[in-house]
Amino acid sequence: MDAEEFRRRGREMVDYVADYLENIEKRHVYPDVEPGYLRSLIPSEAPEEPESYEDIMKDVERVIMPGVTHWHSPNFFAYFPTGSSYPAMLADMLCGAIGCIGFSWAASPACTELETVMLDWLGKMLQLPECFIAGTSGQGGGVIQGTASEATLMALLAARCKAIRSVQSKHPEKSESDIVSKLVAYTSEQAHSSVERAALIGGVTMKKVPNDHRYSLRPDVFKQMLEEDKAGGLIPFFLCATLGTTSSCAFDPLTDLGPICNSEKMWLHVDAAYAGSAFICPEFRPLMKGIEFADSFNFNPHKWLLINFDCSAMWVRKRTDIIGAFKVEPLYLKHENQESGLVTDYRHWQIPLGRRFRSLKMWFVFRLYGTKGLQAYIRKHVALAKEFESLVRADKRFEICAEVILGLVCFRLKGTNELNQALLKRITKSREIHLVPCQLSGRFVLRFAVCARTTESHHIHQAWRHITQLTFELLQEPCH
Ligand SMILES: *Cc1c(COP(=O)(O)O)cnc(C)c1O
């Protein structure tokens, strides 16, 4: 493909993408394929001779689309949203064209510098405490990670390194493995599974702190666990608190947990993967009260801020904590402008070496929407969730299972778990809308998350009509 053909195919692809998104509602949101469906549709080996572009595009419809779950359909209410917007897609195209690998400042100065400034812009949009803003001389700063999971892992590993050094400064005779075997990390029972995985990868023990009736971590029990663990010779070093849990969008009480962590010299990482985007709105900022106690904070603009995957924003209070933990410097990666207030080498802030020019997506989206446009977007989704909540509340057969704070509604049919499982099965099978369940206090609960950029009030009403119709059919059956 030469530049001339690329121009033509590029225009065609833009049309294909716009058509796909404009007509996405005509497709079933959830695919109807069996595992292994794809292998039989394409050859078992790569072609020896080049093929034609037309043939490939034909196969997109024949092979790919039947197996796609359409996350950007306005009838998609599963998981949490994944961001998408035209400006972000265009910026990603440019990112692909520049195609730099921005592991150090010198490897592509614009890639590094735009990222630092965009994380400052975003941090200021949220009104994060000053310590997280890089500026030109700040001790903290932001970085784009691929996912919230990586951010949690980075925070845990940095905390682990800091804890080992701290113990060794007082007891130089203690070996690293001896110390690591005593380290304990904590999180709530409602934390995302990636938090537990971070501890598995980091090779440290993690304990789950029980929740209260609102699914928030209980600080009194946390404190008690710390006392018992310290008395048992263990070393508490890390807490991952969640703002907006995945199951029910619950918030851990940072104003209680923060001071405990600070006085115990434990690292406090705050995972706000979904909810963080809402903090650009002043009315939702009270939900992150206590953020000033955190050592690191992370949320996913790729979830709810109109930026296509991947873009997970992470801020640290002290950049030296994170850089110091992972610095390895072979000669081929060194450059003349070594780390200073102005020069950031982001490879020290993350697990891989390579990194894409992801801040372009932020720059395009922030400028084209403006903070006001982004705030309006968040508010619209929250209003749609409230609308769905009131539809559920008006139907006595159903109950709401957790406070609706942002764009997620947890609900169920009053009755057995089996009944609710049967309802979800029907919803999934009909493929008109897509939902996933969660478990709250041993109960099988349906999660309704407002996800797509194009979801409107009539989609919410349509979805509810569909759910009540399937409920009607289900309750007609004699076995219930
Ligand atoms: C979605 C989610 C995650 C995982 O996000 P990734 O970016 O896919 O790793 C982590 N924590 C919470 C609370 C989430 O909702």
The ligand as an ORCA input file, in Angstrom:
! r2SCAN-3c Opt
* xyz 0 1
  C     -12.420     -1.499     35.960
  C     -11.752     -1.497     37.249
  C     -10.429     -1.914     37.391
  C      -9.655     -2.554     36.269
  O      -9.355     -1.656     35.281
  P      -8.232     -1.977     34.202
  O      -7.858     -0.636     33.714
  O      -8.874     -2.818     33.171
  O      -7.130     -2.690     34.878
  C      -9.820     -1.777     38.614
  N     -10.483     -1.266     39.671
  C     -11.768     -0.882     39.586
  C     -12.448     -0.343     40.792
  C     -12.453     -0.995     38.374
  O     -13.733     -0.637     38.296
*
